[in-house]
């Protein structure tokens, strides 16, 4: 294989892959106690937001009053939404009452005030080549 062909091949591979990557820095505030963990789930538009089983990536941090931060790194350009909850009792899930209302603190990107979970479109942000800093307030 000659050198010219090799360079064309390498250039074609590089162009076909997304070279741009950015970070999403998530700060979770309004943490009322240091019980359990803060679970941050990242979703893409293809996921079933906010079903944690379909998350793209996740971060688990020790709960610290009054806030914690976590970072999703080297993400390609895309729409992303975040769901957060504090697992105060350490059972690995967001506890809900008989009616499906969360008994543990939770929040979403976009900080919507609707009664139910927001749609992906309401909670998502578009990530390009610049890092994004999101602040999510627990309810």
Backbone as JSON, one array per atom type, in Angstrom:
{
  "sequence": "XXXXXXXXXXXXXXXXXXXXXXXXXXXXXXXXXXXXXXXXXXXXXXXXXXXXXXXXXXXXXXXXXXXXXXXXXXXXXXXXXXXXXXXXXXXXXXXXXXXXXXXXXXXXXXXXXXXXXXXXXXXXXXXXXXXXXXXXXXX",
  "N": [[0.86, -1.17, 0.0], [0.65, 2.16, -0.91], [1.93, 5.28, 0.42], [0.3, 7.56, -0.02], [-2.26, 6.47, -0.45], [-2.65, 5.35, 2.07], [-2.78, 7.69, 3.71], [-5.15, 8.86, 2.7], [-6.99, 6.9, 3.44], [-6.74, 6.96, 6.25], [-7.59, 9.6, 6.73], [-10.27, 9.4, 5.87], [-11.33, 7.68, 7.81], [-11.02, 9.25, 10.12], [-12.69, 11.44, 9.53], [-15.16, 10.2, 9.41], [-15.79, 9.63, 12.02], [-17.01, 11.12, 15.01], [-15.26, 13.81, 16.01], [-15.47, 15.73, 17.89], [-15.8, 16.34, 21.27], [-17.29, 16.89, 24.39], [-17.92, 17.97, 27.77], [-20.4, 17.34, 30.29], [-21.12, 18.99, 33.11], [-22.52, 18.4, 36.14], [-24.2, 19.87, 38.74], [-25.66, 19.16, 41.73], [-28.0, 20.49, 43.8], [-29.54, 21.66, 46.89], [-29.51, 19.55, 48.66], [-30.62, 18.0, 51.42], [-29.67, 16.39, 53.47], [-26.99, 14.13, 54.46], [-27.42, 11.49, 53.89], [-27.06, 8.32, 52.38], [-26.7, 8.06, 48.79], [-26.11, 10.14, 45.87], [-27.58, 9.8, 42.82], [-26.93, 10.12, 39.49], [-28.24, 10.18, 36.34], [-27.67, 9.91, 32.89], [-29.22, 10.59, 29.84], [-29.93, 9.9, 26.39], [-31.62, 11.05, 23.4], [-32.67, 8.73, 22.37], [-33.27, 7.13, 24.46], [-35.56, 5.91, 27.02], [-36.63, 8.22, 28.68], [-37.6, 9.13, 31.98], [-36.56, 6.55, 32.7], [-34.47, 4.71, 34.59], [-33.24, 2.34, 33.88], [-32.71, 2.57, 31.21], [-30.7, 4.38, 30.89], [-27.9, 6.2, 29.51], [-25.39, 6.69, 30.64], [-24.13, 6.66, 34.02], [-23.63, 8.21, 37.24], [-22.63, 7.76, 40.54], [-22.57, 9.28, 43.61], [-21.34, 10.06, 46.91], [-23.75, 11.36, 49.15], [-23.7, 14.74, 50.0], [-24.24, 17.42, 52.08], [-24.46, 20.84, 51.23], [-24.49, 20.37, 48.47], [-23.43, 18.49, 45.53], [-21.14, 17.61, 42.88], [-20.79, 16.2, 39.64], [-19.24, 14.8, 36.69], [-19.83, 14.11, 33.3], [-17.84, 12.9, 30.84], [-16.18, 13.61, 27.69], [-18.28, 13.47, 25.71], [-20.15, 12.88, 22.74], [-21.52, 15.17, 20.27], [-24.89, 15.84, 20.82], [-28.34, 15.52, 21.96], [-29.04, 15.7, 25.38], [-30.4, 14.58, 28.47], [-30.91, 14.81, 32.0], [-31.5, 12.89, 34.91], [-31.94, 12.84, 38.4], [-31.6, 11.4, 41.64], [-31.78, 11.09, 45.21], [-30.67, 8.44, 46.93], [-31.59, 7.71, 49.77], [-31.82, 5.59, 51.6], [-30.18, 3.64, 50.62], [-30.98, 1.49, 48.98], [-30.73, 1.24, 46.25], [-32.62, 2.25, 44.49], [-35.17, 4.63, 43.47], [-37.38, 5.34, 45.85], [-40.92, 5.07, 46.0], [-44.29, 6.09, 46.82], [-47.52, 4.5, 47.35], [-49.03, 5.63, 45.3], [-47.18, 6.19, 43.36], [-45.66, 8.42, 43.73], [-42.59, 10.01, 44.33], [-40.73, 9.24, 47.28], [-38.26, 9.94, 48.04], [-35.73, 12.5, 47.61], [-35.55, 14.13, 44.39], [-34.75, 15.16, 41.0], [-34.57, 16.96, 37.84], [-32.86, 17.78, 34.79], [-33.32, 21.01, 33.43], [-35.06, 21.71, 35.4], [-37.89, 21.67, 35.73], [-41.22, 22.51, 36.84], [-43.39, 20.9, 36.8], [-45.94, 18.53, 37.8], [-45.55, 15.78, 37.31], [-42.91, 13.69, 35.91], [-40.74, 15.43, 33.6], [-40.94, 15.66, 29.99], [-38.57, 14.21, 27.66], [-37.79, 16.2, 25.84], [-38.41, 18.56, 27.27], [-36.53, 18.45, 29.3], [-34.05, 18.26, 28.13], [-30.79, 19.26, 26.9], [-28.78, 20.63, 24.31], [-25.71, 19.4, 23.42], [-22.73, 20.57, 22.17], [-19.59, 21.46, 21.01], [-18.7, 22.8, 23.21], [-18.33, 22.69, 26.75], [-21.0, 21.97, 29.04], [-22.67, 23.27, 31.83], [-24.8, 22.19, 34.22], [-27.25, 22.89, 36.65], [-29.0, 21.24, 39.02], [-31.8, 21.16, 41.0], [-32.8, 19.5, 43.84], [-36.01, 18.16, 44.7]],
  "CA": [[0.0, 0.0, 0.0], [1.5, 3.34, -0.95], [1.72, 6.25, 1.48], [-0.83, 8.42, -0.39], [-3.48, 5.7, -0.19], [-2.75, 5.24, 3.53], [-3.26, 8.97, 4.24], [-6.56, 9.01, 2.33], [-7.72, 5.94, 4.27], [-6.74, 7.5, 7.6], [-8.45, 10.78, 6.72], [-11.66, 8.94, 5.76], [-11.72, 7.16, 9.12], [-11.15, 10.37, 11.05], [-13.86, 12.24, 9.17], [-16.39, 9.45, 9.66], [-16.03, 9.59, 13.46], [-17.21, 12.42, 15.64], [-14.03, 14.23, 16.67], [-15.78, 16.7, 18.92], [-16.28, 15.8, 22.53], [-17.42, 17.91, 25.43], [-18.33, 17.44, 29.07], [-21.55, 17.89, 31.0], [-20.85, 19.08, 34.54], [-23.82, 18.45, 36.82], [-24.18, 20.23, 40.15], [-26.94, 18.85, 42.37], [-28.11, 21.32, 45.0], [-30.68, 21.49, 47.78], [-29.39, 18.26, 49.35], [-31.0, 18.34, 52.79], [-28.93, 15.58, 54.44], [-25.89, 13.38, 53.87], [-27.78, 10.07, 53.89], [-27.05, 7.58, 51.12], [-25.95, 8.5, 47.62], [-26.77, 10.91, 44.81], [-27.48, 9.04, 41.58], [-27.13, 11.0, 38.34], [-28.39, 9.36, 35.13], [-27.6, 10.66, 31.63], [-30.05, 9.98, 28.8], [-29.93, 10.47, 25.04], [-32.99, 11.1, 22.9], [-33.18, 7.41, 22.04], [-33.63, 6.43, 25.68], [-36.91, 6.1, 27.57], [-36.45, 9.14, 29.8], [-36.43, 8.99, 32.84], [-36.4, 5.18, 33.17], [-33.04, 4.55, 34.87], [-32.74, 1.14, 33.19], [-32.32, 2.93, 29.83], [-29.73, 5.49, 30.91], [-26.7, 6.06, 28.7], [-24.32, 6.62, 31.62], [-24.56, 7.04, 35.36], [-22.64, 8.56, 38.25], [-23.11, 7.65, 41.92], [-21.7, 10.05, 44.49], [-21.84, 10.16, 48.29], [-24.56, 12.57, 49.4], [-23.05, 15.73, 50.86], [-25.04, 18.63, 52.25], [-25.72, 21.09, 50.54], [-24.45, 20.07, 47.04], [-22.36, 17.66, 44.97], [-20.97, 17.77, 41.43], [-20.24, 15.08, 38.88], [-18.99, 15.17, 35.3], [-19.84, 13.13, 32.21], [-16.76, 13.41, 30.0], [-15.96, 13.19, 26.29], [-19.56, 13.11, 25.1], [-20.32, 13.4, 21.38], [-22.6, 16.13, 20.04], [-26.18, 15.15, 20.92], [-29.26, 16.0, 22.99], [-28.91, 14.93, 26.62], [-31.23, 14.96, 29.62], [-30.39, 14.26, 33.26], [-32.41, 12.62, 36.02], [-31.16, 12.68, 39.63], [-32.33, 11.15, 42.88], [-30.98, 10.76, 46.39], [-31.03, 7.13, 47.49], [-31.3, 7.94, 51.19], [-31.74, 4.35, 52.37], [-29.17, 2.76, 50.02], [-31.53, 0.28, 48.38], [-30.45, 1.22, 44.82], [-33.75, 2.7, 43.66], [-35.96, 5.76, 43.95], [-38.58, 4.83, 46.52], [-42.16, 5.78, 45.7], [-45.42, 5.65, 47.62], [-48.54, 3.69, 46.69], [-49.52, 6.34, 44.11], [-46.08, 6.41, 42.45], [-45.01, 9.7, 44.02], [-41.31, 9.75, 45.0], [-40.57, 9.49, 48.72], [-36.9, 10.42, 48.2], [-35.49, 13.69, 46.78], [-35.27, 13.87, 42.98], [-34.74, 16.36, 40.16], [-34.32, 16.76, 36.41], [-32.32, 18.93, 34.06], [-34.42, 21.89, 33.04], [-35.7, 22.11, 36.65], [-39.31, 21.94, 35.49], [-42.06, 22.52, 38.03], [-44.59, 20.09, 36.56], [-46.2, 17.53, 38.84], [-44.93, 14.52, 36.92], [-41.59, 13.88, 35.28], [-40.81, 16.15, 32.33], [-40.6, 14.89, 28.79], [-37.17, 14.34, 27.28], [-37.6, 17.52, 25.21], [-38.44, 19.6, 28.31], [-35.37, 18.33, 30.18], [-32.79, 18.08, 27.41], [-29.92, 20.34, 26.42], [-27.98, 20.18, 23.17], [-24.28, 19.51, 23.68], [-21.89, 20.66, 20.97], [-18.18, 21.33, 21.33], [-18.42, 23.49, 24.46], [-18.86, 22.04, 27.93], [-22.27, 22.48, 29.57], [-22.8, 23.14, 33.28], [-26.21, 22.14, 34.62], [-27.54, 22.9, 38.07], [-30.29, 20.56, 39.25], [-32.26, 21.35, 42.38], [-33.63, 18.39, 44.32], [-37.32, 18.49, 45.26]],
  "C": [[0.91, 1.23, 0.0], [1.05, 4.35, 0.11], [0.51, 7.15, 1.22], [-2.16, 7.74, -0.1], [-3.72, 5.59, 1.31], [-3.28, 6.53, 4.14], [-4.73, 9.2, 3.91], [-7.44, 8.11, 3.19], [-7.85, 6.47, 5.71], [-7.65, 8.72, 7.71], [-9.93, 10.39, 6.66], [-12.15, 8.4, 7.1], [-11.94, 8.3, 10.1], [-12.38, 11.22, 10.77], [-15.15, 11.52, 9.52], [-16.72, 9.35, 11.14], [-16.19, 11.0, 13.99], [-15.96, 12.79, 16.44], [-14.29, 15.17, 17.82], [-16.33, 15.99, 20.15], [-16.31, 16.92, 23.55], [-17.9, 17.22, 26.7], [-19.64, 18.08, 29.52], [-21.2, 17.82, 32.48], [-22.19, 19.29, 35.23], [-23.58, 18.79, 38.29], [-25.58, 19.98, 40.69], [-26.98, 19.63, 43.67], [-29.42, 21.04, 45.73], [-30.69, 20.08, 48.4], [-29.57, 18.55, 50.84], [-30.24, 17.54, 53.86], [-27.83, 14.81, 53.71], [-26.16, 11.88, 53.87], [-27.67, 9.48, 52.49], [-26.2, 8.19, 50.03], [-26.81, 9.38, 46.72], [-26.51, 10.15, 43.52], [-27.88, 9.94, 40.41], [-27.16, 10.13, 37.09], [-28.44, 10.27, 33.91], [-28.38, 9.89, 30.57], [-29.83, 10.67, 27.47], [-31.36, 10.41, 24.52], [-33.55, 9.74, 22.55], [-33.61, 6.63, 23.28], [-35.07, 6.71, 26.1], [-36.79, 6.94, 28.84], [-37.68, 9.17, 30.67], [-36.26, 7.59, 33.43], [-34.91, 4.88, 33.34], [-32.43, 3.34, 34.16], [-32.26, 1.45, 31.78], [-31.3, 4.07, 29.77], [-28.53, 5.15, 30.03], [-25.48, 5.89, 29.59], [-24.88, 7.01, 32.98], [-23.38, 7.37, 36.25], [-23.32, 8.4, 39.61], [-22.09, 8.32, 42.81], [-22.23, 9.99, 45.92], [-22.64, 11.45, 48.46], [-23.8, 13.47, 50.37], [-23.91, 16.98, 50.88], [-24.14, 19.84, 52.0], [-25.69, 20.75, 49.04], [-23.3, 19.14, 46.7], [-22.29, 17.95, 43.47], [-20.36, 16.51, 40.84], [-20.12, 15.48, 37.42], [-19.07, 13.96, 34.39], [-18.86, 13.67, 31.17], [-16.77, 12.83, 28.59], [-17.22, 12.7, 25.6], [-19.63, 13.66, 23.68], [-21.49, 14.38, 21.32], [-23.93, 15.38, 20.01], [-27.07, 15.93, 21.88], [-29.12, 15.09, 24.2], [-29.88, 15.48, 27.66], [-30.69, 14.22, 30.84], [-31.54, 14.04, 34.23], [-31.54, 12.31, 37.24], [-32.09, 12.26, 40.76], [-31.34, 10.84, 43.99], [-31.5, 9.46, 46.97], [-30.68, 7.16, 48.98], [-31.12, 6.65, 51.98], [-30.81, 3.31, 51.74], [-29.7, 1.49, 49.39], [-31.39, 0.23, 46.85], [-31.59, 1.65, 43.92], [-34.41, 3.92, 44.29], [-37.24, 5.2, 44.56], [-39.77, 5.71, 46.24], [-43.26, 5.26, 46.61], [-46.41, 4.85, 46.76], [-49.02, 4.31, 45.37], [-48.41, 6.63, 43.09], [-45.35, 7.73, 42.64], [-43.71, 9.42, 44.78], [-41.31, 10.12, 46.48], [-39.16, 9.99, 49.02], [-36.7, 11.63, 47.28], [-35.08, 13.32, 45.35], [-35.24, 15.2, 42.23], [-34.37, 16.0, 38.74], [-33.62, 17.99, 35.84], [-33.51, 19.73, 33.54], [-35.19, 22.39, 34.25], [-37.17, 22.49, 36.47], [-40.09, 21.86, 36.8], [-43.33, 21.7, 37.85], [-44.72, 19.03, 37.65], [-45.53, 16.2, 38.53], [-43.56, 14.76, 36.33], [-41.73, 14.61, 33.95], [-40.58, 15.21, 31.16], [-39.11, 15.05, 28.52], [-36.89, 15.73, 26.7], [-37.57, 18.65, 26.24], [-37.16, 19.6, 29.14], [-34.04, 18.35, 29.45], [-32.09, 19.39, 27.07], [-29.11, 19.77, 25.27], [-26.51, 20.45, 23.47], [-23.53, 19.54, 22.36], [-20.44, 20.52, 21.39], [-17.79, 22.03, 22.62], [-19.04, 22.73, 25.63], [-20.14, 22.73, 28.39], [-22.27, 22.25, 31.08], [-24.28, 23.24, 33.63], [-26.31, 22.13, 36.14], [-28.94, 22.3, 38.25], [-30.62, 20.66, 40.73], [-33.17, 20.19, 42.77], [-34.93, 18.91, 44.92], [-37.59, 17.58, 46.43]]
}
